[in-house]
Amino acid sequence: MKTTYTNANLFNGIDNKIIPNTYFTVDNETGKFTEMRTGTPTNDNPQVDLNGQYVMPGLINAHTHIMLNPVTNKMDFLTETEVAFTALQNLKDLLHSGVTYIRECGCAFNTDIKLNKIAKQTKVLGPEIVPSGRPFSIFGGHGDSPENENGSTNFSYLISSPDEMRKAVRIAFKNGAKNIKLMVTGGVMSAGDQVDDTELSIGEMKVAVAEAHSKHMIVSAHAQGHQGIQLALDAGVDSIEHGIYIDEKQATFMKEHHVYLVPTLNAPACISEYGKGKVPAYMMAKNKQVEKAFYENIGMALRKGVKLVTGTDAGTPFNSFKTGTWEELALMVHKIGATPYQALLGTTSYAADLLKISDDYGSLEAGKVADFLVLKENPLEKIEAVQQVDKAIYKKGQLVV
């Protein structure tokens, strides 16, 4: 059975325009668009009149941590049951906010990989996942976090040589990871290092990239300090996550070599707004130290033509799965000077290109999966249009809310 939706104002996720008087047809069995045209439909399918509302692709969030609770902020000594329970709630919140696809950027116990496999086997309706499983860190580095009640396992693979990296990436591949998450520098949330510390070596990272790319995986680099960003770029990663101290030369390189930047602006914004007296003093101090430079440098990268992809670091302190993706888009517009169109590309076609899912997702076209939102206002004029609480959300052609 097919359903035709009529009288839509369409943002297709690619072009900087609204296409008025659009109709499109969804095959309810496959969950894909079979046609997308303007004018009056000639088929005899059941019709849904969208009454001139605005239709856009479902949101893609390319940097989440579904294992984490952004209110309790508990990171260490989590059990696998806790992680799975939290992840399921966070996935529900993401879907109900309009997020239809995520890249999970580090998950204890490989829970994201396991949930992804179950979802595919059972056809559960929820955000689809590009899973990373456990990230790759060093002893004492950003990501070295004991898990399980007795600390018997670790959040990360702890790496001390290129050979160890090769083995760990191959294990991740065997387990089902589609993204390799490298902890290249220190971070705001880790107590024992600084954001400009370099942690993984260039040799270790080059091995990770070579192994991942030979197996159709992508590589993301948590890289905040300038030197760490440079090492990650030299190693050939696909995306820089955060990129706090990126400079103009690096931005130019990223544009020319099609390396994406996933800034996660919402992470420092949430700590700054809600963290005082609730997070450790070291975290507040590091966040205050970097926040101004962060916005300035990401704005510079945008002006240099680097493709910015929407990711929120959801799960970090006060960084909500319910509203964080909306907040990230607004920060891109109001803090770093992106147009609504540039911000929307980061959560649609740019994100799909980075995640290598653009054959089916990221834009609204015949033959692609019918993940779409129906909004009352034009998101190309007002980025806050995506924040509409009662918007209609469709996943694979099925109405979620």
N, C-alpha and C positions, 0 to 999 in steps of 0.2 A: 504493500500500500504506500502511496505517496501523498504528501501534503504540500500545497502551494501557499506561500505567504505573500500577500500583496500589499501595495501601497506603503512601501518602505523608503526611507531616506538612508542610503547605504554608504558607510565608510568601509572600503574593502580591505584595509590594512596595508595598502601599498600606495595608493594615489592620494595626493593632498587635495581631496575634494569630496563632497557629498554627491552621490549619484541619486537624483530624485526619481520618484515613481518607479522604483525597482520591485520586481517580483522574483521569487526564487522557489524552487521545489526541492524538497527533501525526501529521499527514499527512507522510509521508516524502518526498513529491514537492515540496510547497510549503515544508516546514520550519516549518509553523505549527500551533498548537493548534487542534483542531476541537471539543473539549469539555473541560470541567473541572468535575467534580462530586464529591460525597461519596457513600460507600456502595459498592455492588458493581456493576461494569460489566455491562451486558447485551449488549454487542456481542460479536462473535466474532473480534475482532482478535487477533494475537499479543500476549502480555502480558509485561511486565517487572515483577516484584515488587520494590518498593523497601524492603520489610521495615521499614517504620516510620521510615525515614530522613527527614531534613529537606530540603525542596526550596525554593529561592529563585531569583529572577531572576539571570541573569548580571550580573557587576559592570560598571558604567560608570565609566570614569576620564575626567573632563572636562578634564584639563590635563596633557598629556604633550608630550615633545620627543623623538620617536623617532629623530631624526637624531643624538642625542648618546650617547656612551658614558660612563656614570657613574663608571667606574674611571679611564679615561685623562684625562677632563675636558677633552679637546681641543675647542675651540669655533671657533677661527679657522683660515683657510686649508684648510678641508676641501674635498675634491673631491666632485663629484656621485656618483662611484662609491663613495667612502667613506660618504657619507650614505646611499645606497641600501642598501649592504651592512649597515650598522649598523641601519638602520630595519627591515629584514627580520628580523634576529635579535631585535630588541626586540619586534616584533609577535608573534613566536613565544613569547617569554617571557611577554608579557602574556596571551596566550590560555591558556597552560598554568598561569597563576596564577588563572584564572577570570574574566579581563576579556574581555568579548565585544564591547564598543563603546568607542571613545575619541573625544575631541575633541583633535586635534593643535593646539597653540597656538603655532605658529611653526616653520617648517621651511624650511631653505635649499633653493634650486633648485626650490621647489614640489614636492618629492619626495613629500610626503603626498598631494597632489592627483593626481599621476601614479600612485602605487600604488593609490589609491582607484579610479581609472578602470580600471586593469588588473584589479583584484580583481572589479569588477562585470562586466567583459566575460568573464572566465574562470571566475567563480564559485569562486574560491579560498576555502577555509575558513580564516578568521582573524578577528581583531577588525575590525569595520567602523569606518570613520573619518568623522568630521565634520572635513574638512580646512580649514586656514587658509591654507596656503602661507606666503609670506614675510610677516612682521609689518610694522608701520608705526612708524617711529622718526624721530628727528631726527639731524642730523650731530653726532657725539660723544655721543649719548645711549645709553640702555640698549637694546641691540639693534643698534648700529652696529658690525658685525663683518665684516671682510673675509673672503671665501671664494674658493675655487679656489687652486691652488698659487701663483699670482701675485697674488692679491687682486683679480682682475678683476671680481668681482661682490660683492654684499653680502648678508648674511643678511636685511636689512630693505629695504623701500622707504624711502628717506630723504626726508623731507617738510619743505618750508620755507614752505608757504602752503596756504590752503584749496583753491585751484585744483589744486595738485599732488596734494593728498589726493584730490580728486574723480577725477582721472585715474587715480591708482594704484588706488583702490578699483574703478573700472570695469575696469582691467586684471585685478585679482584675480578679479573676477566672470567675466570672459571666460575666464580660466584654469581656473575651476571651484571657487574657494573658497566655502565655506559659512559660514565664521566669519571676521570681520575682527578681527585682534588688534592693539590699539593699545598702544604703549609710552608710557604717560602720565607716568610718573615714573622716577626713577632706581631702581637696584636693588642688592641685596647683591652680585651677581656682577659688576657692571660697575665698572671701576677709576676711571673719570673723573667719577663723579657720586655724589651721596648719595641715600638712599632718599626723602628729602623734597623733592628737586628736582622741579619741574614741567617737563615737556619739551614734549609736543605742546600747542598752544594750544586754547582752547575753540572758536574758529572752525574750526580744522582738524578737531577731533573731531565737532562738530555736522554738518559736511559728511559725514564718514565714516558717521555714524549714519544720516543721511537717505538717502545713497546705498545703504547696506547694507539698510536696512529696506524701501526701495522695490523691492528685488530678492530679498526673502525670505531674506536672510542675517541672522545674528545678530552682535553686537559684544561682544567681551570686552576689558576694560581692565586691563592690568598697572598697578596703582595701589597703591603702598605708603604714600606720605606722605599726610597728612590733606588738604592743599590739592588734590593731584592726584585723590584720591578724590572730592572735592567737584566738581571740574571734570568728571570723567567722569560723575558722576550728573547734573549740569546738562546735559550733552550728550545724555543719554538712552541710555546703554549698557545692555546686557542683563545683564551680570555684571561684578562686580569680582573681579579675581584678586589674591590675597594679602590686601590690605586691612589691612595691619599697623596703621595709625594711624586706623582707623575710630572715630568717636565715637558717642555715643548718638543725637544728632540725625540723623546719617547712617543709622544702623541703623534708626531709626523710618521714615525716608523709604524705605529699601529694602524694608522690610516692606510699607508702604502701596502702593508702586508696583511690587511684584513683581520687584524686582531681586535676582538671586541672588548669593551670596558663595561663591567657590571659594578657600578659604584656603591650600591646599597646605602644611599643617603639616609634612609630612615633609621639605620642603626645608631649613628651618633646623635641624630635628632631626638630619638626617644630617650637615650641616656641623659642628654642635656635637659630635656623637659621634665622627666619623671624620676631621674635617678638619685637626686640629692637625698642623702640619708637612708637610701634603700639599697644602694650597691656599694661595693668596697671603695674606699677613698682613692686607691690607686687607679681604679677604673674611671672615676670622675676626673682625676687629674690628667690622665692620658687623653681622655676624650676632649677635655677643654683645650689641651695642648694642640690637638690636630684639627678641630672642627672648622675653624676659619680657613685654614690652608686647604682643607678638603674641598670645600665648596668652590674656592677660587680655582684650584687646579682642575677639578672636574669641568667647571665652566670653560676653562681654557681648552681642554681636550675636545669638548663639544664644538667650540669655534674652529678648532683645527680640522674638524671633519671626522673625528673618531666616532664609530658607531656605538652609542650607549644602549645597553640592554637593561631592561627592568629586572632588578632582583632586590629583595628587601633585607636579607639576612634574618627573616622571620624566625622568631624563637629566642633571639637575643633579648636583653632586658627591655620589657614593655613594648616590644616590637610585635604588634598584633598580627595574627593570621586573618582576622576578620576585616581589618581596615588598612593594614600595612601597604598593600599593593596600591590602593588609592592614594595613600599618603606619599608613597614614593613618586608617583606620577606628578602630584602637586608640587613636591620639592624640586623635581626636575624643571618644572616651569618657573616656579616662583623664587627658587634659590640659585639656580645656575643659568637661567635665561633660555631654556629650551622653549620652542613653540609647542602648543598642544600636539601638533602633527609629529614633531620630533620625539616627544615623549611617548606618543601612541605607537610609533614605529618600534620603540624599545620593548613594548609588551605584545607586539604582533609579529610582523614579518622579520624584523631584525632578530628577535628572540628565537623564532623558528629556524632561521638560517644558522645561528650559532649552535642550536641543539640538534641540527641536522634532521629536523622533522618537517621541513617546509614542503615536502611533497604532499603532505596531508593537512598541515596546520599552519596557522599564522596569518592567513588571508582568506577572504570569502570568494571562492571560485567554484565553478562546476567541477565535480570530481573530488573535491576536498571534503574533509570531515565537517559536519554541521555543528561546530561549536560557535555559538554567537550570543550576543547580548542585545536586548531591546531597551533603548533609553528614551526618556522624554525630551532631553536636550541634546544639542549638537556637541559632541566631544571635541571636534576640531575648533570650535569657538570657545569652549569652556571645559577645561580638563576635569573640573569637578562634576561634570555630567556622569562620569563613571561611578561616582559615589552614591548615586541614587539607590536608596535602600530597597525599594520595591521593584527594581528592574526585573525583567524576565531574563532568565538564564537558561540557555539550551545547551545540553551536552549530547553530542551525537544525535541531534535532532529531537531529543527528548527534553521536555520542559522540566527543569529542576525546581525552580521557584518562580 
